[in-house]
Amino acid sequence: MNPDRENTIPVSEAEVWTAKWRESCPENCKAFLIPAVDLIEVLNEMGILGDKAAAKAQKRASKRKLDVRAYMAIETFENGATEEKILLVGTQQDSEGVYRDILNGSIDGKGETEVKGLKGPEGNSGVYDFTSPCPPYCDDESPLNGNG
């Protein structure tokens, strides 16, 4: 984890975790592309972003063609135990319509195309891991968990 940015992990570690997912679950999807405007709506619904801030953020995300990719991953601990994870990265749509990952402050981490307006401390990988799997972190009363 980057000490300057809570919940980020190095790209090299993320590569290992996502490779473990692909190896363990070859028939399952690798990732999901999540519209940034949808995440902004969730934050607005929770009261984290006010209506004006949410509208401004949605406009900016749409104009700059920004979304979020959620990669499926498996972390392996020193004792051999594993934990399923979701790793989040920002993306930006290129001229061909492909949403490219923003890693280490550049498109696909290659350092060739700097992402305009990128925020965050220097050295931040841009790979976020702040997930906790369900189970055990479940809402037992949610109909989405099959227990409503």
N, CA, C and O atoms as a GROMACS GRO file, in nm:
protein
  592
    1MET      N    1   0.084  -0.118   0.000
    1MET     CA    2   0.000   0.000   0.000
    1MET      C    3   0.089   0.124   0.000
    1MET      O    4   0.189   0.129   0.071
    2ASN      N    5   0.052   0.222  -0.078
    2ASN     CA    6   0.125   0.347  -0.083
    2ASN      C    7   0.101   0.424   0.046
    2ASN      O    8  -0.014   0.453   0.079
    3PRO      N    9   0.207   0.458   0.122
    3PRO     CA   10   0.187   0.528   0.249
    3PRO      C   11   0.128   0.667   0.232
    3PRO      O   12   0.070   0.722   0.326
    4ASP      N   13   0.141   0.725   0.113
    4ASP     CA   14   0.086   0.858   0.088
    4ASP      C   15  -0.062   0.857   0.056
    4ASP      O   16  -0.128   0.960   0.061
    5ARG      N   17  -0.114   0.741   0.022
    5ARG     CA   18  -0.253   0.734  -0.023
    5ARG      C   19  -0.316   0.607   0.032
    5ARG      O   20  -0.285   0.497  -0.014
    6GLU      N   21  -0.403   0.622   0.130
    6GLU     CA   22  -0.468   0.507   0.192
    6GLU      C   23  -0.546   0.429   0.087
    6GLU      O   24  -0.614   0.486   0.001
    7ASN      N   25  -0.536   0.299   0.095
    7ASN     CA   26  -0.611   0.206   0.010
    7ASN      C   27  -0.562   0.196  -0.133
    7ASN      O   28  -0.633   0.141  -0.217
    8THR      N   29  -0.445   0.246  -0.164
    8THR     CA   30  -0.390   0.220  -0.297
    8THR      C   31  -0.287   0.110  -0.284
    8THR      O   32  -0.224   0.093  -0.180
    9ILE      N   33  -0.272   0.036  -0.392
    9ILE     CA   34  -0.171  -0.069  -0.395
    9ILE      C   35  -0.086  -0.049  -0.520
    9ILE      O   36  -0.134   0.009  -0.618
   10PRO      N   37   0.037  -0.096  -0.519
   10PRO     CA   38   0.121  -0.082  -0.638
   10PRO      C   39   0.062  -0.159  -0.756
   10PRO      O   40  -0.003  -0.262  -0.737
   11VAL      N   41   0.084  -0.109  -0.876
   11VAL     CA   42   0.036  -0.176  -0.996
   11VAL      C   43   0.091  -0.318  -1.003
   11VAL      O   44   0.019  -0.409  -1.044
   12SER      N   45   0.217  -0.337  -0.964
   12SER     CA   46   0.276  -0.471  -0.970
   12SER      C   47   0.199  -0.569  -0.881
   12SER      O   48   0.182  -0.685  -0.918
   13GLU      N   49   0.154  -0.525  -0.766
   13GLU     CA   50   0.075  -0.610  -0.677
   13GLU      C   51  -0.063  -0.636  -0.737
   13GLU      O   52  -0.114  -0.748  -0.731
   14ALA      N   53  -0.122  -0.534  -0.794
   14ALA     CA   54  -0.253  -0.549  -0.858
   14ALA      C   55  -0.245  -0.649  -0.974
   14ALA      O   56  -0.338  -0.726  -0.997
   15GLU      N   57  -0.134  -0.646  -1.046
   15GLU     CA   58  -0.116  -0.742  -1.156
   15GLU      C   59  -0.117  -0.886  -1.104
   15GLU      O   60  -0.177  -0.974  -1.167
   16VAL      N   61  -0.053  -0.910  -0.992
   16VAL     CA   62  -0.049  -1.044  -0.933
   16VAL      C   63  -0.189  -1.086  -0.889
   16VAL      O   64  -0.231  -1.198  -0.916
   17TRP      N   65  -0.261  -0.996  -0.822
   17TRP     CA   66  -0.394  -1.028  -0.772
   17TRP      C   67  -0.493  -1.055  -0.885
   17TRP      O   68  -0.573  -1.148  -0.877
   18THR      N   69  -0.487  -0.974  -0.992
   18THR     CA   70  -0.581  -0.995  -1.103
   18THR      C   71  -0.545  -1.120  -1.182
   18THR      O   72  -0.633  -1.189  -1.233
   19ALA      N   73  -0.416  -1.149  -1.192
   19ALA     CA   74  -0.374  -1.274  -1.259
   19ALA      C   75  -0.425  -1.395  -1.182
   19ALA      O   76  -0.467  -1.494  -1.241
   20LYS      N   77  -0.421  -1.387  -1.049
   20LYS     CA   78  -0.471  -1.497  -0.966
   20LYS      C   79  -0.621  -1.518  -0.990
   20LYS      O   80  -0.667  -1.632  -0.996
   21TRP      N   81  -0.696  -1.410  -1.005
   21TRP     CA   82  -0.840  -1.422  -1.036
   21TRP      C   83  -0.859  -1.491  -1.171
   21TRP      O   84  -0.938  -1.584  -1.183
   22ARG      N   85  -0.787  -1.445  -1.273
   22ARG     CA   86  -0.802  -1.502  -1.407
   22ARG      C   87  -0.765  -1.650  -1.408
   22ARG      O   88  -0.829  -1.729  -1.477
   23GLU      N   89  -0.662  -1.686  -1.331
   23GLU     CA   90  -0.620  -1.826  -1.322
   23GLU      C   91  -0.724  -1.910  -1.248
   23GLU      O   92  -0.754  -2.022  -1.289
   24SER      N   93  -0.778  -1.857  -1.141
   24SER     CA   94  -0.874  -1.931  -1.057
   24SER      C   95  -1.014  -1.934  -1.115
   24SER      O   96  -1.089  -2.028  -1.090
   25CYS      N   97  -1.050  -1.833  -1.192
   25CYS     CA   98  -1.187  -1.819  -1.243
   25CYS      C   99  -1.184  -1.788  -1.393
   25CYS      O  100  -1.234  -1.683  -1.434
   26PRO      N  101  -1.128  -1.876  -1.475
   26PRO     CA  102  -1.108  -1.844  -1.617
   26PRO      C  103  -1.237  -1.823  -1.696
   26PRO      O  104  -1.234  -1.757  -1.800
   27GLU      N  105  -1.347  -1.876  -1.650
   27GLU     CA  106  -1.473  -1.861  -1.722
   27GLU      C  107  -1.552  -1.738  -1.676
   27GLU      O  108  -1.652  -1.702  -1.739
   28ASN      N  109  -1.509  -1.673  -1.570
   28ASN     CA  110  -1.580  -1.557  -1.516
   28ASN      C  111  -1.528  -1.429  -1.581
   28ASN      O  112  -1.420  -1.428  -1.640
   29CYS      N  113  -1.604  -1.322  -1.568
   29CYS     CA  114  -1.558  -1.194  -1.622
   29CYS      C  115  -1.438  -1.145  -1.541
   29CYS      O  116  -1.419  -1.182  -1.426
   30LYS      N  117  -1.357  -1.061  -1.605
   30LYS     CA  118  -1.236  -1.009  -1.543
   30LYS      C  119  -1.259  -0.877  -1.472
   30LYS      O  120  -1.194  -0.846  -1.372
   31ALA      N  121  -1.354  -0.799  -1.524
   31ALA     CA  122  -1.374  -0.664  -1.471
   31ALA      C  123  -1.509  -0.612  -1.517
   31ALA      O  124  -1.577  -0.671  -1.601
   32PHE      N  125  -1.547  -0.498  -1.459
   32PHE     CA  126  -1.668  -0.427  -1.498
   32PHE      C  127  -1.633  -0.281  -1.522
   32PHE      O  128  -1.554  -0.223  -1.448
   33LEU      N  129  -1.691  -0.222  -1.626
   33LEU     CA  130  -1.677  -0.078  -1.649
   33LEU      C  131  -1.799  -0.012  -1.585
   33LEU      O  132  -1.912  -0.043  -1.620
   34ILE      N  133  -1.774   0.078  -1.493
   34ILE     CA  134  -1.880   0.144  -1.417
   34ILE      C  135  -1.884   0.291  -1.459
   34ILE      O  136  -1.784   0.361  -1.446
   35PRO      N  137  -1.998   0.338  -1.509
   35PRO     CA  138  -2.007   0.480  -1.543
   35PRO      C  139  -1.981   0.568  -1.420
   35PRO      O  140  -2.042   0.549  -1.316
   36ALA      N  141  -1.891   0.662  -1.434
   36ALA     CA  142  -1.860   0.753  -1.323
   36ALA      C  143  -1.985   0.827  -1.279
   36ALA      O  144  -2.002   0.855  -1.160
   37VAL      N  145  -2.072   0.860  -1.374
   37VAL     CA  146  -2.195   0.932  -1.337
   37VAL      C  147  -2.282   0.849  -1.242
   37VAL      O  148  -2.352   0.905  -1.158
   38ASP      N  149  -2.279   0.717  -1.255
   38ASP     CA  150  -2.355   0.631  -1.164
   38ASP      C  151  -2.295   0.634  -1.023
   38ASP      O  152  -2.369   0.639  -0.924
   39LEU      N  153  -2.164   0.631  -1.013
   39LEU     CA  154  -2.100   0.639  -0.882
   39LEU      C  155  -2.130   0.774  -0.816
   39LEU      O  156  -2.152   0.782  -0.695
   40ILE      N  157  -2.129   0.878  -0.896
   40ILE     CA  158  -2.161   1.011  -0.844
   40ILE      C  159  -2.304   1.013  -0.792
   40ILE      O  160  -2.331   1.074  -0.688
   41GLU      N  161  -2.396   0.948  -0.862
   41GLU     CA  162  -2.536   0.940  -0.817
   41GLU      C  163  -2.546   0.869  -0.683
   41GLU      O  164  -2.624   0.910  -0.597
   42VAL      N  165  -2.470   0.761  -0.665
   42VAL     CA  166  -2.471   0.689  -0.538
   42VAL      C  167  -2.423   0.781  -0.426
   42VAL      O  168  -2.484   0.787  -0.320
   43LEU      N  169  -2.313   0.854  -0.449
   43LEU     CA  170  -2.261   0.946  -0.348
   43LEU      C  171  -2.360   1.058  -0.319
   43LEU      O  172  -2.371   1.103  -0.205
   44ASN      N  173  -2.432   1.102  -0.420
   44ASN     CA  174  -2.535   1.205  -0.402
   44ASN      C  175  -2.650   1.149  -0.319
   44ASN      O  176  -2.700   1.215  -0.228
   45GLU      N  177  -2.692   1.028  -0.350
   45GLU     CA  178  -2.801   0.964  -0.276
   45GLU      C  179  -2.767   0.944  -0.129
   45GLU      O  180  -2.853   0.953  -0.042
   46MET      N  181  -2.640   0.917  -0.102
   46MET     CA  182  -2.594   0.896   0.036
   46MET      C  183  -2.573   1.028   0.110
   46MET      O  184  -2.550   1.028   0.231
   47GLY      N  185  -2.581   1.141   0.039
   47GLY     CA  186  -2.561   1.271   0.101
   47GLY      C  187  -2.416   1.313   0.111
   47GLY      O  188  -2.385   1.413   0.176
   48ILE      N  189  -2.326   1.238   0.049
   48ILE     CA  190  -2.184   1.273   0.051
   48ILE      C  191  -2.158   1.391  -0.043
   48ILE      O  192  -2.078   1.479  -0.012
   49LEU      N  193  -2.225   1.390  -0.158
   49LEU     CA  194  -2.218   1.502  -0.251
   49LEU      C  195  -2.355   1.569  -0.256
   49LEU      O  196  -2.457   1.501  -0.267
   50GLY      N  197  -2.356   1.701  -0.248
   50GLY     CA  198  -2.481   1.774  -0.264
   50GLY      C  199  -2.524   1.774  -0.410
   50GLY      O  200  -2.449   1.734  -0.498
   51ASP      N  201  -2.646   1.818  -0.434
   51ASP     CA  202  -2.701   1.817  -0.569
   51ASP      C  203  -2.617   1.898  -0.668
   51ASP      O  204  -2.592   1.853  -0.779
   52LYS      N  205  -2.573   2.018  -0.628
   52LYS     CA  206  -2.494   2.103  -0.718
   52LYS      C  207  -2.359   2.039  -0.748
   52LYS      O  208  -2.315   2.036  -0.863
   53ALA      N  209  -2.292   1.989  -0.643
   53ALA     CA  210  -2.161   1.926  -0.662
   53ALA      C  211  -2.173   1.801  -0.748
   53ALA      O  212  -2.088   1.775  -0.833
   54ALA      N  213  -2.280   1.724  -0.727
   54ALA     CA  214  -2.300   1.601  -0.805
   54ALA      C  215  -2.325   1.636  -0.951
   54ALA      O  216  -2.269   1.572  -1.040
   55ALA      N  217  -2.407   1.736  -0.977
   55ALA     CA  218  -2.436   1.775  -1.115
   55ALA      C  219  -2.308   1.822  -1.185
   55ALA      O  220  -2.285   1.789  -1.301
   56LYS      N  221  -2.226   1.900  -1.114
   56LYS     CA  222  -2.101   1.948  -1.171
   56LYS      C  223  -2.006   1.831  -1.199
   56LYS      O  224  -1.943   1.827  -1.305
   57ALA      N  225  -1.996   1.737  -1.105
   57ALA     CA  226  -1.908   1.622  -1.123
   57ALA      C  227  -1.955   1.534  -1.238
   57ALA      O  228  -1.873   1.484  -1.315
   58GLN      N  229  -2.085   1.514  -1.250
   58GLN     CA  230  -2.137   1.434  -1.361
   58GLN      C  231  -2.108   1.499  -1.495
   58GLN      O  232  -2.073   1.431  -1.591
   59LYS      N  233  -2.123   1.629  -1.501
   59LYS     CA  234  -2.094   1.702  -1.626
   59LYS      C  235  -1.946   1.687  -1.663
   59LYS      O  236  -1.913   1.664  -1.779
   60ARG      N  237  -1.858   1.700  -1.564
   60ARG     CA  238  -1.714   1.688  -1.588
   60ARG      C  239  -1.679   1.545  -1.632
   60ARG      O  240  -1.602   1.528  -1.727
   61ALA      N  241  -1.736   1.444  -1.566
   61ALA     CA  242  -1.708   1.305  -1.602
   61ALA      C  243  -1.755   1.275  -1.744
   61ALA      O  244  -1.686   1.207  -1.820
   62SER      N  245  -1.873   1.326  -1.779
   62SER     CA  246  -1.926   1.303  -1.914
   62SER      C  247  -1.842   1.373  -2.020
   62SER      O  248  -1.808   1.314  -2.123
   63LYS      N  249  -1.808   1.499  -1.994
   63LYS     CA  250  -1.731   1.578  -2.090
   63LYS      C  251  -1.593   1.518  -2.115
   63LYS      O  252  -1.546   1.512  -2.229
   64ARG      N  253  -1.527   1.472  -2.007
   64ARG     CA  254  -1.392   1.418  -2.020
   64ARG      C  255  -1.391   1.269  -2.048
   64ARG      O  256  -1.284   1.208  -2.061
   65LYS      N  257  -1.511   1.208  -2.059
   65LYS     CA  258  -1.525   1.066  -2.092
   65LYS      C  259  -1.450   0.979  -1.992
   65LYS      O  260  -1.365   0.898  -2.028
   66LEU      N  261  -1.485   0.999  -1.863
   66LEU     CA  262  -1.422   0.927  -1.754
   66LEU      C  263  -1.519   0.825  -1.695
   66LEU      O  264  -1.636   0.856  -1.672
   67ASP      N  265  -1.472   0.706  -1.670
   67ASP     CA  266  -1.546   0.601  -1.600
   67ASP      C  267  -1.452   0.532  -1.504
   67ASP      O  268  -1.336   0.571  -1.490
   68VAL      N  269  -1.501   0.429  -1.438
   68VAL     CA  270  -1.421   0.352  -1.343
   68VAL      C  271  -1.426   0.206  -1.384
   68VAL      O  272  -1.531   0.156  -1.424
   69ARG      N  273  -1.313   0.137  -1.375
   69ARG     CA  274  -1.311  -0.006  -1.401
   69ARG      C  275  -1.289  -0.078  -1.268
   69ARG      O  276  -1.203  -0.040  -1.189
   70ALA      N  277  -1.368  -0.182  -1.246
   70ALA     CA  278  -1.356  -0.264  -1.125
   70ALA      C  279  -1.305  -0.401  -1.166
   70ALA      O  280  -1.377  -0.480  -1.227
   71TYR      N  281  -1.180  -0.430  -1.133
   71TYR     CA  282  -1.118  -0.558  -1.166
   71TYR      C  283  -1.144  -0.658  -1.054
   71TYR      O  284  -1.136  -0.625  -0.936
   72MET      N  285  -1.174  -0.780  -1.092
   72MET     CA  286  -1.185  -0.891  -0.998
   72MET      C  287  -1.043  -0.936  -0.965
   72MET      O  288  -0.957  -0.941  -1.052
   73ALA      N  289  -1.018  -0.969  -0.838
   73ALA     CA  290  -0.883  -1.004  -0.795
   73ALA      C  291  -0.889  -1.098  -0.676
   73ALA      O  292  -0.990  -1.109  -0.607
   74ILE      N  293  -0.779  -1.165  -0.653
   74ILE     CA  294  -0.764  -1.251  -0.535
   74ILE      C  295  -0.629  -1.220  -0.471
   74ILE      O  296  -0.524  -1.232  -0.535
   75GLU      N  297  -0.634  -1.180  -0.344
   75GLU     CA  298  -0.512  -1.156  -0.268
   75GLU      C  299  -0.475  -1.286  -0.196
   75GLU      O  300  -0.561  -1.351  -0.137
   76THR      N  301  -0.348  -1.322  -0.200
   76THR     CA  302  -0.299  -1.438  -0.127
   76THR      C  303  -0.209  -1.389  -0.014
   76THR      O  304  -0.115  -1.314  -0.038
   77PHE      N  305  -0.239  -1.433   0.107
   77PHE     CA  306  -0.163  -1.391   0.224
   77PHE      C  307  -0.046  -1.486   0.250
   77PHE      O  308  -0.040  -1.595   0.193
   78GLU      N  309   0.045  -1.444   0.337
   78GLU     CA  310   0.164  -1.524   0.366
   78GLU      C  311   0.130  -1.663   0.419
   78GLU      O  312   0.203  -1.758   0.395
   79ASN      N  313   0.018  -1.675   0.492
   79ASN     CA  314  -0.021  -1.804   0.548
   79ASN      C  315  -0.094  -1.893   0.447
   79ASN      O  316  -0.140  -2.002   0.482
   80GLY      N  317  -0.106  -1.845   0.323
   80GLY     CA  318  -0.173  -1.922   0.218
   80GLY      C  319  -0.321  -1.894   0.203
   80GLY      O  320  -0.382  -1.936   0.105
   81ALA      N  321  -0.379  -1.822   0.299
   81ALA     CA  322  -0.520  -1.785   0.290
   81ALA      C  323  -0.540  -1.687   0.174
   81ALA      O  324  -0.448  -1.614   0.137
   82THR      N  325  -0.659  -1.687   0.117
   82THR     CA  326  -0.691  -1.596   0.007
   82THR      C  327  -0.815  -1.516   0.039
   82THR      O  328  -0.896  -1.555   0.124
   83GLU      N  329  -0.830  -1.402  -0.029
   83GLU     CA  330  -0.948  -1.318  -0.014
   83GLU      C  331  -0.980  -1.255  -0.148
   83GLU      O  332  -0.893  -1.197  -0.213
   84GLU      N  333  -1.105  -1.267  -0.189
   84GLU     CA  334  -1.147  -1.204  -0.314
   84GLU      C  335  -1.154  -1.054  -0.295
   84GLU      O  336  -1.190  -1.004  -0.188
   85LYS      N  337  -1.118  -0.982  -0.399
   85LYS     CA  338  -1.110  -0.836  -0.395
   85LYS      C  339  -1.171  -0.776  -0.521
   85LYS      O  340  -1.192  -0.844  -0.621
   86ILE      N  341  -1.200  -0.649  -0.512
   86ILE     CA  342  -1.232  -0.568  -0.629
   86ILE      C  343  -1.134  -0.452  -0.627
   86ILE      O  344  -1.122  -0.382  -0.527
   87LEU      N  345  -1.062  -0.433  -0.736
   87LEU     CA  346  -0.967  -0.324  -0.749
   87LEU      C  347  -1.026  -0.221  -0.843
   87LEU      O  348  -1.069  -0.254  -0.954
   88LEU      N  349  -1.028  -0.096  -0.801
   88LEU     CA  350  -1.085   0.011  -0.882
   88LEU      C  351  -0.976   0.098  -0.942
   88LEU      O  352  -0.879   0.134  -0.875
   89VAL      N  353  -0.993   0.131  -1.070
   89VAL     CA  354  -0.904   0.224  -1.138
   89VAL      C  355  -0.990   0.322  -1.220
   89VAL      O  356  -1.097   0.286  -1.269
   90GLY      N  357  -0.941   0.442  -1.233
   90GLY     CA  358  -1.006   0.537  -1.321
   90GLY      C  359  -0.975   0.502  -1.465
   90GLY      O  360  -0.873   0.440  -1.494
   91THR      N  361  -1.064   0.541  -1.555
   91THR     CA  362  -1.042   0.521  -1.699
   91THR      C  363  -1.076   0.647  -1.774
   91THR      O  364  -1.150   0.732  -1.725
   92GLN      N  365  -1.022   0.658  -1.893
   92GLN     CA  366  -1.056   0.768  -1.983
   92GLN      C  367  -1.071   0.709  -2.123
   92GLN      O  368  -0.987   0.631  -2.169
   93GLN      N  369  -1.178   0.749  -2.190
   93GLN     CA  370  -1.206   0.698  -2.325
   93GLN      C  371  -1.108   0.761  -2.424
   93GLN      O  372  -1.087   0.882  -2.422
   94ASP      N  373  -1.050   0.677  -2.511
   94ASP     CA  374  -0.958   0.728  -2.613
   94ASP      C  375  -1.034   0.759  -2.742
   94ASP      O  376  -1.156   0.745  -2.748
   95SER      N  377  -0.962   0.800  -2.844
   95SER     CA  378  -1.023   0.841  -2.971
   95SER      C  379  -1.090   0.725  -3.044
   95SER      O  380  -1.172   0.748  -3.134
   96GLU      N  381  -1.056   0.602  -3.007
   96GLU     CA  382  -1.118   0.485  -3.070
   96GLU      C  383  -1.236   0.431  -2.990
   96GLU      O  384  -1.296   0.331  -3.027
   97GLY      N  385  -1.270   0.500  -2.879
   97GLY     CA  386  -1.383   0.459  -2.798
   97GLY      C  387  -1.351   0.358  -2.690
   97GLY      O  388  -1.442   0.309  -2.622
   98VAL      N  389  -1.223   0.325  -2.672
   98VAL     CA  390  -1.181   0.228  -2.570
   98VAL      C  391  -1.152   0.304  -2.440
   98VAL      O  392  -1.081   0.404  -2.441
   99TYR      N  393  -1.208   0.256  -2.330
   99TYR     CA  394  -1.178   0.316  -2.200
   99TYR      C  395  -1.047   0.258  -2.150
   99TYR      O  396  -1.038   0.139  -2.119
  100ARG      N  397  -0.945   0.343  -2.141
  100ARG     CA  398  -0.810   0.303  -2.102
  100ARG      C  399  -0.788   0.329  -1.953
  100ARG      O  400  -0.831   0.431  -1.901
  101ASP      N  401  -0.720   0.235  -1.886
  101ASP     CA  402  -0.692   0.249  -1.743
  101ASP      C  403  -0.596   0.364  -1.718
  101ASP      O  404  -0.503   0.388  -1.795
  102ILE      N  405  -0.620   0.436  -1.608
  102ILE     CA  406  -0.529   0.540  -1.561
  102ILE      C  407  -0.446   0.479  -1.448
  102ILE      O  408  -0.497   0.452  -1.340
  103LEU      N  409  -0.318   0.456  -1.476
  103LEU     CA  410  -0.228   0.394  -1.380
  103LEU      C  411  -0.103   0.480  -1.367
  103LEU      O  412  -0.046   0.523  -1.467
  104ASN      N  413  -0.062   0.506  -1.245
  104ASN     CA  414   0.057   0.588  -1.220
  104ASN      C  415   0.051   0.721  -1.293
  104ASN      O  416   0.153   0.771  -1.340
  105GLY      N  417  -0.068   0.779  -1.301
  105GLY     CA  418  -0.084   0.912  -1.358
  105GLY      C  419  -0.085   0.919  -1.509
  105GLY      O  420  -0.082   1.029  -1.566
  106SER      N  421  -0.089   0.805  -1.577
  106SER     CA  422  -0.091   0.808  -1.722
  106SER      C  423  -0.178   0.694  -1.775
  106SER      O  424  -0.211   0.600  -1.702
  107ILE      N  425  -0.214   0.704  -1.902
  107ILE     CA  426  -0.297   0.603  -1.964
  107ILE      C  427  -0.221   0.470  -1.968
  107ILE      O  428  -0.109   0.463  -2.018
  108ASP      N  429  -0.283   0.367  -1.917
  108ASP     CA  430  -0.226   0.232  -1.910
  108ASP      C  431  -0.091   0.226  -1.837
  108ASP      O  432  -0.018   0.128  -1.849
  109GLY      N  433  -0.058   0.332  -1.761
  109GLY     CA  434   0.065   0.333  -1.683
  109GLY      C  435   0.191   0.342  -1.766
  109GLY      O  436   0.301   0.316  -1.716
  110LYS      N  437   0.177   0.380  -1.893
  110LYS     CA  438   0.293   0.382  -1.982
  110LYS      C  439   0.370   0.513  -1.977
  110LYS      O  440   0.479   0.522  -2.034
  111GLY      N  441   0.315   0.615  -1.911
  111GLY     CA  442   0.386   0.741  -1.897
  111GLY      C  443   0.385   0.826  -2.022
  111GLY      O  444   0.442   0.935  -2.022
  112GLU      N  445   0.321   0.778  -2.128
  112GLU     CA  446   0.324   0.851  -2.255
  112GLU      C  447   0.215   0.957  -2.262
  112GLU      O  448   0.238   1.066  -2.314
  113THR      N  449   0.098   0.927  -2.210
  113THR     CA  450  -0.014   1.019  -2.217
  113THR      C  451  -0.056   1.057  -2.076
  113THR      O  452  -0.119   0.979  -2.006
  114GLU      N  453  -0.020   1.176  -2.035
  114GLU     CA  454  -0.060   1.224  -1.904
  114GLU      C  455  -0.209   1.257  -1.907
  114GLU      O  456  -0.259   1.314  -2.005
  115VAL      N  457  -0.278   1.223  -1.802
  115VAL     CA  458  -0.421   1.246  -1.793
  115VAL      C  459  -0.445   1.386  -1.741
  115VAL      O  460  -0.403   1.420  -1.630
  116LYS      N  461  -0.512   1.469  -1.820
  116LYS     CA  462  -0.537   1.608  -1.784
  116LYS      C  463  -0.622   1.616  -1.658
  116LYS      O  464  -0.726   1.550  -1.647
  117GLY      N  465  -0.577   1.698  -1.563
  117GLY     CA  466  -0.656   1.722  -1.443
  117GLY      C  467  -0.649   1.613  -1.338
  117GLY      O  468  -0.728   1.614  -1.244
  118LEU      N  469  -0.555   1.519  -1.352
  118LEU     CA  470  -0.545   1.410  -1.256
  118LEU      C  471  -0.506   1.466  -1.120
  118LEU      O  472  -0.418   1.550  -1.109
  119LYS      N  473  -0.574   1.417  -1.018
  119LYS     CA  474  -0.545   1.461  -0.882
  119LYS      C  475  -0.480   1.348  -0.806
  119LYS      O  476  -0.488   1.232  -0.847
  120GLY      N  477  -0.417   1.380  -0.695
  120GLY     CA  478  -0.357   1.278  -0.610
  120GLY      C  479  -0.209   1.299  -0.598
  120GLY      O  480  -0.148   1.364  -0.682
  121PRO      N  481  -0.150   1.244  -0.492
  121PRO     CA  482  -0.007   1.264  -0.470
  121PRO      C  483   0.078   1.194  -0.574
  121PRO      O  484   0.038   1.092  -0.631
  122GLU      N  485   0.194   1.250  -0.597
  122GLU     CA  486   0.288   1.187  -0.691
  122GLU      C  487   0.324   1.048  -0.640
  122GLU      O  488   0.341   1.029  -0.519
  123GLY      N  489   0.337   0.953  -0.728
  123GLY     CA  490   0.369   0.818  -0.688
  123GLY      C  491   0.248   0.733  -0.658
  123GLY      O  492   0.261   0.614  -0.626
  124ASN      N  493   0.128   0.791  -0.667
  124ASN     CA  494   0.005   0.716  -0.644
  124ASN      C  495  -0.021   0.626  -0.763
  124ASN      O  496  -0.024   0.673  -0.877
  125SER      N  497  -0.041   0.498  -0.738
  125SER     CA  498  -0.061   0.402  -0.847
  125SER      C  499  -0.192   0.423  -0.919
  125SER      O  500  -0.203   0.394  -1.039
  126GLY      N  501  -0.292   0.472  -0.848
  126GLY     CA  502  -0.425   0.484  -0.907
  126GLY      C  503  -0.505   0.355  -0.899
  126GLY      O  504  -0.614   0.346  -0.954
  127VAL      N  505  -0.451   0.253  -0.829
  127VAL     CA  506  -0.522   0.127  -0.808
  127VAL      C  507  -0.572   0.127  -0.664
  127VAL      O  508  -0.492   0.128  -0.569
  128TYR      N  509  -0.703   0.125  -0.648
  128TYR     CA  510  -0.764   0.136  -0.516
  128TYR      C  511  -0.821   0.002  -0.471
  128TYR      O  512  -0.895  -0.063  -0.546
  129ASP      N  513  -0.788  -0.037  -0.350
  129ASP     CA  514  -0.842  -0.158  -0.289
  129ASP      C  515  -0.895  -0.121  -0.152
  129ASP      O  516  -0.820  -0.110  -0.055
  130PHE      N  517  -1.024  -0.102  -0.145
  130PHE     CA  518  -1.085  -0.072  -0.016
  130PHE      C  519  -1.207  -0.160   0.004
  130PHE      O  520  -1.304  -0.122   0.071
  131THR      N  521  -1.202  -0.279  -0.054
  131THR     CA  522  -1.317  -0.368  -0.051
  131THR      C  523  -1.308  -0.467   0.064
  131THR      O  524  -1.201  -0.502   0.112
  132SER      N  525  -1.425  -0.511   0.106
  132SER     CA  526  -1.439  -0.618   0.205
  132SER      C  527  -1.543  -0.714   0.151
  132SER      O  528  -1.654  -0.672   0.121
  133PRO      N  529  -1.510  -0.842   0.138
  133PRO     CA  530  -1.601  -0.936   0.074
  133PRO      C  531  -1.724  -0.971   0.160
  133PRO      O  532  -1.722  -0.962   0.283
  134CYS      N  533  -1.827  -1.012   0.091
  134CYS     CA  534  -1.950  -1.059   0.154
  134CYS      C  535  -1.970  -1.204   0.110
  134CYS      O  536  -1.985  -1.228  -0.009
  135PRO      N  537  -1.970  -1.301   0.202
  135PRO     CA  538  -1.948  -1.285   0.345
  135PRO      C  539  -1.802  -1.256   0.376
  135PRO      O  540  -1.715  -1.278   0.291
  136PRO      N  541  -1.772  -1.208   0.493
  136PRO     CA  542  -1.857  -1.191   0.609
  136PRO      C  543  -1.922  -1.053   0.621
  136PRO      O  544  -2.005  -1.033   0.710
  137TYR      N  545  -1.888  -0.959   0.535
  137TYR     CA  546  -1.940  -0.822   0.549
  137TYR      C  547  -2.068  -0.805   0.469
  137TYR      O  548  -2.070  -0.735   0.368
  138CYS      N  549  -2.175  -0.870   0.514
  138CYS     CA  550  -2.301  -0.872   0.440
  138CYS      C  551  -2.411  -0.800   0.518
  138CYS      O  552  -2.403  -0.783   0.639
  139ASP      N  553  -2.513  -0.759   0.445
  139ASP     CA  554  -2.636  -0.710   0.505
  139ASP      C  555  -2.734  -0.827   0.498
  139ASP      O  556  -2.792  -0.855   0.393
  140ASP      N  557  -2.751  -0.894   0.609
  140ASP     CA  558  -2.834  -1.014   0.612
  140ASP      C  559  -2.982  -0.987   0.587
  140ASP      O  560  -3.058  -1.081   0.563
  141GLU      N  561  -3.023  -0.861   0.592
  141GLU     CA  562  -3.164  -0.829   0.570
  141GLU      C  563  -3.191  -0.776   0.430
  141GLU      O  564  -3.306  -0.749   0.396
  142SER      N  565  -3.089  -0.759   0.348
  142SER     CA  566  -3.107  -0.704   0.214
  142SER      C  567  -3.164  -0.808   0.119
  142SER      O  568  -3.120  -0.923   0.118
  143PRO      N  569  -3.264  -0.768   0.038
  143PRO     CA  570  -3.315  -0.861  -0.063
  143PRO      C  571  -3.210  -0.890  -0.170
  143PRO      O  572  -3.220  -0.992  -0.238
  144LEU      N  573  -3.111  -0.805  -0.186
  144LEU     CA  574  -3.004  -0.829  -0.283
  144LEU      C  575  -2.910  -0.940  -0.235
  144LEU      O  576  -2.835  -0.997  -0.314
  145ASN      N  577  -2.914  -0.968  -0.106
  145ASN     CA  578  -2.833  -1.075  -0.047
  145ASN      C  579  -2.914  -1.204  -0.034
  145ASN      O  580  -2.865  -1.303   0.020
  146GLY      N  581  -3.038  -1.202  -0.083
  146GLY     CA  582  -3.122  -1.322  -0.079
  146GLY      C  583  -3.192  -1.345   0.052
  146GLY      O  584  -3.247  -1.453   0.076
  147ASN      N  585  -3.192  -1.245   0.138
  147ASN     CA  586  -3.251  -1.265   0.270
  147ASN      C  587  -3.353  -1.156   0.307
  147ASN      O  588  -3.377  -1.132   0.425
  148GLY      N  589  -3.412  -1.092   0.207
  148GLY     CA  590  -3.500  -0.979   0.236
  148GLY      C  591  -3.638  -1.017   0.274
  148GLY      O  592  -3.721  -0.929   0.300
   0.00000   0.00000   0.00000
